[in-house]
Amino acid sequence: MKKHFYRRPLFLAFAGVIAVFLGIFAFLRSPSAMPSSAAITNWGLSFQKEGEPPTGNATPEYLAQYDAFFRGDSAKKVIYLTFDCGFENGNTAPILDALKKHQAPAAFFVVGNYLETAPDMVKRMEAEGHLVGNHTWHHPDMSKIADLAAFQSEVEAVETKYQEITGKEMPKYYRPPQGKFNESNLQMAQQLGYRTAFWSLAYVDWYTDKQPTHQQAFDKLLPRIHPGAVVLLHSTSQTNAEILDELLTKWEGMGYTFAPLTEMTAAK
């Protein structure tokens, strides 16, 4: 009898511990609980299987609460092309040429420097049917901005300059510089009418003095492409300018088509 007397409390204690861990796991798996408030400040991805969408460090459901997204419908072989434009170094024109050849719409997220130094490129983007989005004026770490007025000044300066250049209002799409963000940022962007655009595929293409070879780029971009991919490329990359025509051809050969971000968010 003594054996059973001692075993039962131990069993109940063990069961209690298991229940607590299961409860915590269920809570963390809940879309409304991911991520924890301001805990995440760097957008990140984990690729589990070739050809399938990656897992983000925030779920699509969590992001959707704030009109934010990182991929489209994973059941449709559609690619959403996006480019981050920090400055102009001669590579945007061939990128635009390749997009025009394939009739592929794209989104170009521009900063203040780009608007000031390459207004003709911005006009061409808009004239050829591409979306020009907001990448902030100074390209700061936005996760460190807690004040709505400061956040607003970063995006409104871009809006104003874009309207001066094109005579049109800037589309309300915002990409956090370097993918740095927190929940407060998502709320502020939403409050200002913006959709926050992350990405589900990118590679290290932004070091202009250390560009990947064509093969290195293909090795990263081809196996990881997936239905509903929001692809991030940098317009400063010479490699991107040189391979884009071939890259788009290869993706088309894999059965993919290209669509604008506006089509994806309209569906949402």
ZASE-690077 format. One record per residue: x, y, z of N, C-alpha, C in turn; residue in one letter. Coordinates in steps of 0.2 Angstrom, whole numbers, padded with zeros to 4 digits, always signed. Example, Ala and Ser with C-alpha at 12.3 -4.5 7.8 and 13.67 -1.06 7.14 Angstrom:
2
+0066-0028+0039+0062-0022+0039+0066-0016+0039a/+0064-0011+0035+0068-0005+0036+0064+0000+0039s/
This chain:
268
+0004-0006+0000+0000+0000+0000+0004+0006+0000m/+0010+0006+0003+0014+0012+0004+0017+0014-0003k/+0018+0008-0007+0021+0010-0014+0016+0014-0018k/+0010+0012-0018+0004+0015-0022+0003+0022-0019h/+0004+0023-0012+0003+0029-0009+0008+0035-0011f/+0014+0032-0012+0020+0037-0015+0019+0038-0022y/+0017+0033-0026+0017+0033-0033+0012+0038-0036r/+0006+0038-0033+0001+0042-0035+0002+0050-0035r/+0005+0053-0030+0007+0060-0030+0012+0061-0035p/+0017+0057-0036+0022+0058-0041+0019+0058-0048l/+0014+0053-0049+0011+0053-0056+0007+0059-0057f/+0003+0061-0052-0001+0067-0053+0003+0073-0054l/+0009+0074-0051+0014+0079-0052+0016+0079-0059a/+0018+0073-0061+0021+0072-0068+0016+0074-0073f/+0010+0072-0072+0004+0074-0077+0003+0081-0077a/+0003+0084-0071+0002+0092-0070+0008+0095-0075g/+0014+0093-0074+0019+0096-0078+0018+0096-0085v/+0016+0090-0087+0014+0088-0095+0009+0093-0097i/+0004+0094-0093-0002+0098-0094+0000+0105-0095a/+0004+0107-0091+0007+0114-0091+0011+0116-0098v/+0015+0111-0100+0019+0111-0106+0014+0111-0112f/+0009+0107-0112+0005+0107-0117+0001+0113-0118l/-0001+0116-0112-0005+0122-0112-0001+0128-0115g/+0006+0128-0113+0010+0133-0116+0011+0132-0123i/+0012+0126-0125+0013+0125-0133+0007+0127-0137f/+0001+0125-0134-0005+0127-0137-0006+0135-0138a/-0004+0138-0133-0004+0146-0133+0001+0149-0138f/+0007+0146-0138+0012+0148-0143+0010+0147-0150l/+0006+0141-0151+0004+0140-0158-0002+0144-0160r/-0005+0147-0155-0011+0151-0157-0009+0157-0161s/-0012+0159-0167-0010+0164-0171-0010+0171-0167p/-0015+0172-0163-0015+0178-0159-0009+0179-0154s/-0006+0174-0153+0000+0174-0148+0007+0175-0151a/+0007+0175-0158+0013+0175-0161+0014+0181-0166m/+0020+0185-0165+0025+0184-0160+0023+0188-0154p/+0027+0188-0148+0025+0191-0142+0027+0198-0143s/+0022+0202-0143+0022+0210-0143+0028+0212-0147s/+0033+0215-0143+0038+0219-0147+0045+0214-0147a/+0044+0208-0145+0049+0203-0145+0053+0202-0151a/+0050+0202-0157+0053+0201-0163+0055+0208-0167i/+0061+0209-0169+0063+0215-0172+0067+0213-0179t/+0067+0207-0180+0070+0205-0187+0066+0200-0190n/+0064+0202-0196+0060+0197-0200+0065+0191-0202w/+0062+0185-0201+0066+0179-0202+0062+0173-0205g/+0065+0169-0209+0062+0163-0212+0065+0157-0211l/+0062+0151-0211+0064+0145-0211+0062+0140-0216s/+0066+0138-0221+0064+0134-0226+0064+0127-0224f/+0059+0123-0224+0058+0116-0222+0059+0111-0228q/+0056+0113-0233+0056+0108-0239+0056+0112-0246k/+0060+0109-0250+0061+0113-0257+0054+0113-0260e/+0053+0119-0263+0047+0120-0267+0041+0122-0263g/+0042+0122-0256+0036+0124-0252+0037+0130-0248e/+0032+0134-0246+0033+0140-0243+0037+0139-0236p/+0041+0144-0235+0044+0144-0228+0040+0146-0222p/+0042+0145-0217+0039+0147-0210+0042+0154-0208t/+0038+0159-0207+0040+0165-0205+0041+0165-0197g/+0044+0170-0194+0044+0171-0187+0038+0174-0185n/+0033+0176-0189+0027+0178-0187+0022+0174-0192a/+0016+0172-0190+0012+0168-0194+0008+0173-0199t/+0006+0170-0204+0001+0174-0209-0005+0177-0205p/-0008+0173-0200-0013+0175-0197-0012+0181-0192e/-0006+0181-0189-0004+0186-0184-0003+0193-0188y/+0001+0192-0194+0002+0198-0198-0004+0201-0201l/-0009+0197-0203-0015+0199-0206-0019+0204-0202a/-0018+0203-0195-0022+0208-0190-0020+0215-0192q/-0014+0216-0194-0011+0223-0195-0010+0224-0203y/-0014+0221-0207-0014+0222-0214-0007+0221-0217d/-0003+0216-0214+0004+0214-0216+0004+0207-0219a/+0009+0205-0223+0009+0199-0226+0016+0197-0228f/+0018+0191-0229+0024+0189-0232+0024+0184-0238f/+0018+0182-0239+0017+0177-0245+0010+0177-0247r/+0008+0175-0253+0002+0174-0255-0001+0167-0255g/-0006+0166-0259-0009+0159-0258-0004+0154-0260d/-0003+0149-0255+0001+0144-0256-0001+0138-0261s/-0008+0139-0263-0010+0134-0268-0010+0136-0275a/-0007+0142-0276-0007+0145-0283+0000+0146-0285k/+0002+0144-0291+0009+0145-0293+0010+0152-0296k/+0010+0157-0292+0010+0164-0293+0016+0167-0289v/+0020+0171-0293+0026+0175-0289+0024+0182-0289i/+0026+0185-0284+0025+0193-0283+0032+0195-0282y/+0035+0199-0287+0041+0201-0287+0042+0208-0284l/+0047+0209-0280+0048+0215-0276+0055+0217-0276t/+0057+0223-0277+0064+0226-0277+0064+0231-0271f/+0070+0231-0268+0071+0236-0263+0076+0241-0266d/+0075+0247-0266+0079+0252-0270+0082+0257-0265c/+0089+0256-0263+0092+0261-0259+0095+0267-0262g/+0098+0265-0268+0101+0270-0273+0101+0268-0280f/+0103+0272-0284+0103+0270-0291+0110+0269-0294e/+0112+0263-0296+0119+0263-0299+0119+0259-0306n/+0114+0260-0309+0114+0258-0316+0111+0251-0318g/+0108+0248-0312+0105+0241-0313+0098+0241-0314n/+0095+0247-0312+0087+0247-0313+0085+0246-0320t/+0088+0250-0324+0086+0250-0331+0085+0243-0334a/+0091+0239-0334+0090+0232-0336+0085+0228-0333p/+0084+0229-0326+0079+0225-0323+0072+0227-0325i/+0071+0233-0327+0065+0235-0330+0064+0232-0337l/+0069+0232-0340+0069+0229-0347+0067+0222-0347d/+0070+0218-0342+0068+0211-0341+0061+0210-0339a/+0058+0214-0335+0051+0214-0332+0047+0215-0338l/+0048+0220-0342+0044+0222-0348+0044+0217-0353k/+0050+0213-0354+0050+0208-0359+0045+0202-0357k/+0045+0201-0350+0041+0195-0348+0034+0198-0346h/+0032+0204-0347+0026+0207-0344+0025+0205-0337q/+0030+0206-0333+0030+0204-0326+0029+0210-0322a/+0024+0211-0318+0023+0217-0314+0028+0216-0308p/+0030+0222-0305+0034+0221-0299+0032+0227-0294a/+0035+0227-0288+0034+0232-0283+0041+0235-0282a/+0042+0241-0282+0049+0244-0280+0048+0248-0274f/+0052+0246-0269+0051+0250-0263+0057+0255-0262f/+0056+0261-0262+0061+0266-0263+0062+0270-0257v/+0068+0273-0256+0069+0277-0250+0070+0284-0253v/+0071+0289-0248+0072+0296-0250+0077+0298-0255g/+0083+0295-0254+0089+0296-0258+0087+0294-0265n/+0084+0288-0266+0082+0286-0273+0078+0291-0276y/+0073+0293-0273+0068+0298-0276+0072+0304-0278l/+0076+0306-0274+0080+0313-0275+0085+0312-0281e/+0088+0306-0282+0093+0305-0287+0091+0302-0293t/+0086+0298-0293+0084+0295-0299+0076+0295-0300a/+0074+0302-0301+0067+0303-0302+0064+0300-0309p/+0069+0300-0314+0067+0297-0321+0065+0290-0320d/+0069+0286-0316+0068+0279-0315+0061+0278-0312m/+0060+0282-0307+0053+0282-0303+0048+0283-0308v/+0048+0288-0312+0043+0289-0317+0042+0283-0322k/+0048+0280-0324+0048+0274-0328+0044+0268-0325r/+0046+0267-0319+0042+0262-0315+0035+0263-0315m/+0033+0269-0313+0026+0270-0313+0022+0270-0320e/+0026+0273-0325+0023+0273-0332+0022+0266-0335a/+0027+0261-0333+0026+0254-0335+0022+0250-0331e/+0018+0253-0326+0013+0249-0323+0016+0245-0316g/+0022+0247-0314+0024+0244-0308+0022+0248-0302h/+0021+0245-0296+0019+0248-0290+0026+0251-0287l/+0026+0257-0285+0031+0260-0281+0029+0261-0274v/+0033+0257-0269+0031+0257-0262+0035+0261-0258g/+0034+0262-0252+0037+0266-0247+0042+0262-0243n/+0049+0264-0243+0054+0260-0239+0057+0265-0234h/+0053+0271-0233+0055+0276-0228+0060+0281-0231t/+0061+0287-0228+0065+0292-0231+0072+0291-0229w/+0074+0289-0223+0081+0288-0221+0083+0281-0220h/+0079+0276-0221+0081+0269-0220+0083+0268-0213h/+0079+0270-0208+0082+0268-0201+0079+0262-0199p/+0082+0260-0193+0079+0254-0189+0072+0256-0186d/+0067+0254-0190+0060+0257-0188+0058+0254-0181m/+0061+0248-0179+0059+0245-0173+0060+0249-0167s/+0065+0254-0168+0067+0258-0162+0063+0265-0162k/+0058+0265-0167+0054+0271-0167+0047+0269-0164i/+0046+0273-0158+0040+0271-0154+0035+0277-0155a/+0036+0282-0158+0032+0288-0158+0029+0288-0165d/+0022+0289-0165+0018+0289-0171+0021+0295-0176l/+0022+0301-0173+0024+0306-0177+0030+0305-0180a/+0035+0302-0177+0042+0300-0180+0041+0295-0186a/+0037+0290-0184+0035+0285-0189+0032+0288-0195f/+0027+0293-0194+0024+0296-0199+0028+0300-0204q/+0033+0304-0201+0037+0308-0204+0042+0304-0209s/+0044+0298-0207+0048+0294-0212+0044+0292-0218e/+0038+0290-0217+0034+0288-0223+0031+0294-0227v/+0029+0299-0224+0026+0305-0227+0031+0309-0231e/+0037+0309-0229+0042+0312-0234+0043+0309-0240a/+0042+0302-0240+0043+0298-0246+0036+0299-0251v/+0031+0299-0247+0024+0301-0251+0024+0307-0255e/+0027+0312-0251+0027+0319-0254+0031+0320-0260t/+0037+0317-0259+0042+0317-0265+0039+0313-0271k/+0037+0307-0270+0034+0303-0275+0028+0307-0279y/+0024+0311-0275+0019+0314-0278+0022+0320-0282q/+0027+0323-0280+0030+0329-0284+0033+0326-0290e/+0036+0320-0290+0039+0317-0296+0034+0314-0301i/+0028+0311-0299+0024+0308-0303+0017+0311-0304t/+0016+0316-0299+0009+0319-0299+0003+0315-0297g/+0005+0309-0294+0000+0304-0291+0002+0302-0284k/-0003+0300-0281-0003+0298-0274+0001+0291-0273e/+0005+0291-0269+0009+0284-0268+0005+0279-0265m/+0005+0273-0268+0002+0267-0266+0004+0266-0259p/-0001+0263-0255+0000+0262-0247+0003+0256-0246k/+0009+0254-0248+0013+0248-0247+0019+0250-0243y/+0021+0247-0238+0027+0249-0234+0031+0243-0233y/+0038+0244-0234+0042+0238-0232+0047+0241-0226r/+0047+0238-0221+0052+0240-0215+0059+0239-0218p/+0063+0244-0217+0070+0243-0219+0074+0238-0215p/+0077+0234-0219+0081+0228-0216+0076+0223-0213q/+0070+0223-0214+0065+0219-0211+0064+0220-0203g/+0067+0225-0200+0066+0226-0193+0059+0229-0191k/+0056+0226-0186+0049+0228-0185+0048+0226-0178f/+0042+0229-0175+0039+0226-0169+0031+0227-0170n/+0028+0225-0165+0020+0225-0166+0018+0232-0166e/+0021+0237-0162+0019+0244-0162+0020+0247-0169s/+0026+0245-0173+0027+0247-0180+0021+0245-0184n/+0019+0239-0184+0014+0236-0188+0007+0240-0187l/+0006+0241-0180+0000+0245-0178+0000+0252-0181q/+0006+0255-0181+0007+0262-0184+0006+0262-0191m/+0009+0258-0195+0008+0257-0202+0001+0257-0204a/-0003+0252-0200-0010+0251-0202-0014+0257-0200q/-0012+0261-0195-0016+0267-0193-0015+0272-0198q/-0009+0272-0202-0008+0277-0207-0011+0274-0214l/-0014+0269-0214-0017+0266-0220-0013+0262-0224g/-0007+0259-0221-0002+0255-0225-0003+0248-0224y/-0001+0244-0229+0000+0237-0229+0007+0236-0228r/+0009+0232-0223+0016+0231-0222+0018+0224-0226t/+0023+0225-0231+0025+0220-0235+0032+0217-0233a/+0032+0210-0230+0038+0207-0229+0040+0203-0235f/+0043+0197-0235+0044+0193-0240+0045+0185-0238w/+0045+0181-0243+0046+0174-0242+0051+0171-0246s/+0055+0175-0249+0061+0172-0253+0066+0178-0254l/+0072+0177-0252+0077+0182-0253+0084+0179-0253a/+0089+0182-0255+0096+0180-0254+0101+0186-0254y/+0107+0184-0252+0112+0189-0250+0114+0192-0257v/+0111+0198-0259+0112+0201-0266+0114+0208-0265d/+0115+0211-0259+0115+0218-0258+0122+0221-0257w/+0127+0216-0256+0134+0219-0256+0137+0220-0263y/+0137+0226-0265+0139+0228-0272+0146+0226-0273t/+0150+0226-0268+0157+0224-0269+0159+0216-0268d/+0153+0213-0267+0154+0205-0266+0148+0202-0269k/+0147+0203-0275+0141+0200-0279+0141+0192-0280q/+0136+0189-0279+0136+0182-0280+0136+0181-0288p/+0139+0175-0289+0139+0173-0296+0132+0171-0299t/+0132+0171-0305+0125+0169-0308+0123+0162-0305h/+0127+0157-0305+0126+0151-0302+0124+0151-0295q/+0127+0155-0291+0126+0155-0284+0119+0158-0283q/+0117+0163-0287+0110+0166-0287+0105+0161-0289a/+0106+0157-0294+0101+0152-0296+0100+0146-0291f/+0106+0145-0288+0106+0139-0283+0102+0141-0277d/+0101+0148-0276+0097+0150-0270+0090+0151-0272k/+0089+0154-0278+0082+0157-0280+0078+0151-0283l/+0081+0146-0287+0077+0141-0290+0074+0136-0285l/+0078+0133-0281+0075+0128-0277+0070+0130-0272p/+0071+0136-0270+0067+0139-0264+0060+0143-0267r/+0060+0143-0273+0054+0146-0276+0048+0142-0274i/+0042+0145-0273+0036+0142-0270+0030+0145-0272h/+0024+0142-0272+0018+0145-0274+0016+0151-0269p/+0014+0157-0272+0013+0163-0268+0019+0166-0265g/+0025+0165-0268+0031+0168-0266+0031+0176-0267a/+0033+0179-0261+0034+0187-0262+0042+0187-0262v/+0045+0188-0268+0052+0188-0269+0055+0195-0268v/+0060+0195-0263+0064+0201-0262+0071+0201-0266l/+0072+0206-0270+0078+0207-0274+0080+0214-0273l/+0087+0216-0273+0089+0222-0273+0091+0225-0280h/+0088+0231-0281+0090+0234-0288+0097+0236-0289s/+0101+0236-0283+0108+0238-0284+0112+0232-0286t/+0109+0226-0286+0113+0220-0288+0115+0220-0295s/+0121+0220-0297+0123+0218-0304+0121+0211-0306q/+0121+0207-0302+0120+0200-0303+0112+0199-0305t/+0108+0203-0301+0101+0203-0303+0099+0206-0309n/+0103+0211-0311+0102+0214-0318+0104+0209-0323a/+0109+0206-0322+0111+0201-0327+0107+0195-0328e/+0105+0192-0323+0101+0186-0323+0094+0186-0323i/+0091+0192-0322+0084+0192-0322+0080+0189-0327l/+0082+0191-0334+0078+0188-0339+0078+0181-0339d/+0084+0178-0338+0085+0171-0338+0081+0168-0332e/+0081+0171-0326+0078+0169-0320+0070+0168-0321l/+0068+0174-0324+0060+0174-0325+0059+0168-0330l/+0063+0167-0335+0062+0162-0340+0062+0155-0336t/+0066+0154-0332+0067+0148-0328+0061+0147-0324k/+0058+0152-0320+0052+0151-0316+0046+0150-0320w/+0046+0153-0326+0040+0152-0331+0040+0145-0333e/+0046+0142-0334+0047+0135-0336+0045+0130-0331g/+0045+0133-0324+0043+0128-0319+0035+0129-0318m/+0032+0133-0322+0024+0134-0322+0022+0140-0318g/+0026+0144-0316+0024+0150-0312+0022+0156-0317y/+0018+0160-0314+0016+0167-0317+0018+0172-0312t/+0017+0178-0315+0019+0184-0311+0013+0189-0310f/+0012+0191-0304+0006+0196-0303+0008+0201-0298a/+0004+0207-0298+0006+0212-0294+0004+0211-0287p/+0007+0215-0282+0005+0214-0275-0002+0216-0274l/-0005+0221-0278-0011+0223-0277-0017+0218-0278t/-0015+0213-0283-0019+0208-0284-0020+0203-0278e/-0014+0202-0275-0014+0197-0269-0018+0200-0263m/-0017+0207-0262-0020+0210-0256-0027+0211-0257t/-0029+0212-0264-0036+0212-0265-0040+0206-0264a/-0036+0200-0265-0039+0194-0264-0040+0193-0256a/-0035+0195-0252-0035+0194-0245-0041+0198-0242k/
